[in-house]
Amino acid sequence: MSSVLHFYVRPSGHERAASEYIQRKLQRELPELQGVKTEQCYNVNWTAESFPSNKEMKKLTWLFGCPLLLDDVAQESWLRPGPTDLLLEVGPRLNFSTPTSSNIVSVCQAAGLGAVDRVEPTRRYLLSVWP
């Protein structure tokens, strides 16, 4: 059994600044745009026969989180789209393993997470527009 686990990282102050910059750039072409929110998502290919144990889940959330923030990683998205919002996810193609994935997998292997064979980060954008 192989399954893909998703770990969503709560936007930090840096994310908010980037969102404001993106919003200003996009509003030139799309004046209806009211707001932009972003989050990072780590898509983890888990190859073990069973889902990760509590100990393994704690390791994964610790690896993807910031040591200065508590509870900044979740398995559900922090972004909640409304009826007129658009949610976009940007990242590498699923049939192509990136160097970033190789580096993250090496860290996971060193942490004793042998069932991780691929991790691809993606960026998610929530675009809020006037109805």
C-alpha positions in Angstrom: 0.0 0.0 0.0 1.2 3.4 -0.8 -0.6 6.6 0.2 0.0 10.3 0.0 -0.2 12.2 3.2 -0.6 16.0 3.2 0.9 18.3 5.8 -0.2 21.9 5.7 1.9 24.7 7.2 0.1 27.6 8.8 1.1 30.9 7.1 3.7 32.9 9.1 4.4 36.6 9.0 6.6 36.1 6.0 3.7 34.4 4.2 1.4 37.3 4.9 3.9 39.8 3.4 4.3 37.6 0.3 0.5 37.4 0.0 0.1 41.1 0.1 2.8 41.5 -2.6 1.1 38.9 -4.8 -2.2 40.6 -4.3 -0.9 44.0 -5.3 0.6 42.5 -8.5 -2.5 40.6 -9.4 -4.9 43.5 -8.7 -3.4 45.3 -11.7 -4.9 42.7 -14.0 -7.8 41.5 -11.8 -9.3 44.5 -10.0 -12.0 42.3 -8.5 -9.4 40.5 -6.4 -10.1 41.2 -2.7 -7.4 39.1 -1.0 -4.8 36.4 -1.4 -3.8 33.9 1.2 -1.1 31.3 0.9 0.1 28.1 2.6 2.8 25.5 2.1 1.8 21.9 1.6 4.1 18.9 1.9 2.9 15.9 0.0 4.4 12.8 1.5 4.4 9.4 -0.3 4.1 6.8 2.5 5.0 3.3 1.4 4.4 1.2 4.6 1.6 -1.3 4.8 -0.1 0.7 7.6 -0.6 4.4 8.2 2.1 6.2 10.3 2.0 5.6 14.1 1.5 8.5 16.5 5.3 8.6 17.0 5.9 8.8 13.2 3.2 11.4 12.8 4.9 13.5 15.5 8.2 13.2 13.7 6.7 14.3 10.4 4.9 17.3 11.8 8.0 18.3 13.7 10.1 18.0 10.5 7.7 20.2 8.5 7.0 22.8 11.2 8.9 25.7 12.6 10.5 25.0 16.0 9.5 28.5 17.2 5.8 28.0 16.5 3.4 25.5 18.2 0.8 23.7 16.2 1.8 25.2 12.9 1.4 22.0 10.9 -1.9 20.2 10.4 -3.3 17.5 8.1 -6.2 19.8 7.1 -5.7 23.0 5.1 -5.7 26.3 6.9 -7.3 27.9 3.9 -11.1 27.8 3.8 -12.5 28.8 0.4 -15.8 30.6 0.1 -18.3 30.1 -2.7 -16.7 32.7 -4.9 -13.0 32.0 -4.0 -10.5 30.2 -6.2 -8.0 27.7 -4.6 -4.9 27.0 -6.7 -2.1 24.6 -5.9 1.3 25.1 -7.6 4.1 22.5 -7.6 6.1 20.0 -9.6 4.5 17.4 -11.8 3.8 14.2 -9.9 5.8 12.0 -12.3 9.0 14.0 -11.7 11.0 13.8 -8.5 12.8 17.1 -7.6 16.1 17.7 -5.8 14.1 19.2 -3.0 12.3 15.9 -2.6 15.6 14.0 -2.5 16.9 16.3 0.3 13.7 16.0 2.4 13.6 12.2 2.0 17.2 12.1 3.2 16.2 14.0 6.3 13.2 11.7 6.9 15.4 8.6 6.5 17.9 10.0 9.0 14.9 10.6 11.4 13.9 6.9 11.2 11.0 7.4 8.7 12.0 4.7 6.2 8.5 4.5 4.7 8.9 8.0 3.2 10.2 7.7 -0.4 9.1 11.0 -1.8 8.1 14.5 -0.5 7.1 17.2 -2.9 6.2 20.7 -1.5 3.6 22.7 -3.2 2.3 26.3 -2.6 -1.4 26.8 -2.3 -3.1 30.2 -3.1 -6.6 31.2 -2.0 -7.8 34.0 -4.2 -10.9 35.9 -2.9 -12.8 37.9 -5.5 -16.0 40.0 -5.5 -19.0 37.9 -6.6 
